[in-house]
Amino acid sequence: MSLPHVSMTAPIALAADGCDRATAYHMSNKILRREDGIYVTWLDVDYRIMVGRVTAAGELEFAYPLAQGIDNHCGAALAATPDGRMHVVVGSHGHGFIHLFTESPAQPGSWSLPASIGIGATYPSLLSLAGGELALAYRFSGSDPRGVHFIRRPAGGPQWGWPLTLLQMPAPGYVFTTNSLARSPGGTLHLLAEFHKTYPENRAPAHTMAVCHLESPDGGVTWFHDDGRPVARVPVCLEDTSPVIFRGGGNPRIGNLVVLADGCPAFCCWDQFACTLDLHVRMPDRKWLRHDLTAAASALRPGARPGFHAALAPHADGTLTAICTLSENCSWGDPTQTLAGLRIDPRDGSILAAAAVSDDLPGTPSWLPSIEKNRIFEAGDAPFVLYTRGINGPTHNSCAPCEVMFKRVELQPKT
């Protein structure tokens, strides 16, 4: 397949002492633009949550530890509210989050006292609503069956509400819900999640059975299924929902959810069993289009296949930038992983431009791309991306030093 290739700015190393999951996980926004600069967060080798400011040229002006995690699953999520505050929800691994905010993130001593939120919480997806409220979705693992909790904080309010169990998994045991929140230009809140199942005594491999999409026109007060039905009761279970994807024999793993400029939700799905990568886009008539990106991504590195879910960012012209992970073995933490970028027309799936994103260093994987979220990129603008460069440790408690990489993804379609 012949694709137009576009040169991109070189990646820049922000830190050499990042954790092996420094930029995980993809449901959490880790890049935030403010008038005083570009703020980023990553997890370092000592499980500390780092906050830093970067110039548009990629120069790290400063970085400091904001909080302490317990393992490599404790990365933070960033959001900004209209009152000028920057908010951080610090991840945990099955315990509880803390929330901090400041109007002056360049001053380490300006942060608020930490507020405890969440129960059995991991993988925060945090965003600001139009009225200044905060919305948070996370994987809940405090009891079985596990699921997705949703929680709100009023605009300027001192306290968060009580967590709502919004989704519940089909069976007890470990799950990876991959919960992702996004907000449309009109204010509608969207949630994407997996119904992931683990079998007793590991009689069959744990896998995702279905992917569901819910939406709320009022910031999470009332919810609707993907087919337009009101959510009559919570938690929503597999038999209640209208799945966007259902693959009993597959393992569809979803990336971050985005909403296009016209209000249509979209996401990429990597099937870990089939090693395929698809783009799914819902049209105004509620019908979902599926575009196979497998060949387009693989063409950027002969002999490699999609090896992880893709990170998405929408543009004002209706196109999408996708950061795809390629690997030789199509497996989690594969040491052959590298990153490639595609600019896509979501209406027909056509590839408008393509290029490598990471440097190809044999034996040193580039993975865990965290793209700039919760914004639509205007003409001439381009998203930033963070990613981890280095070997994945064998457990969540073995945090081998890795580099934290940063770059601007300038992937412009040819005219």
Protein Blocks (a to p, Z undefined) as FASTA:
>chain_A
ZZddddddddddfbfkbcfklmbcfkbccbdcdfkbccdddddfkopacdddddfkopaf
bdcdfbdcfbfklcccddddfkopacdddddehiacdddddfblmlmklpccdddedehi
ahiaddddfkopacdddddfkbccdddddddddehiabdcddddfbccfbecjddekpac
dddfkopacdddddddddehhlaccddfbdcddddfegomaccdfkopacfbdcddfklm
ccfbdcfkbccddddddddfkopacdddddfklopacdddddfkopacdddfklmmmmmo
ghiacfbdcdddddfkopacddddddfkopghiakbccddddddfknopafbdcdfbdcd
ehiacehiacdehiacdehiacdddddeddddfbfkbccddddddddddddddZZ
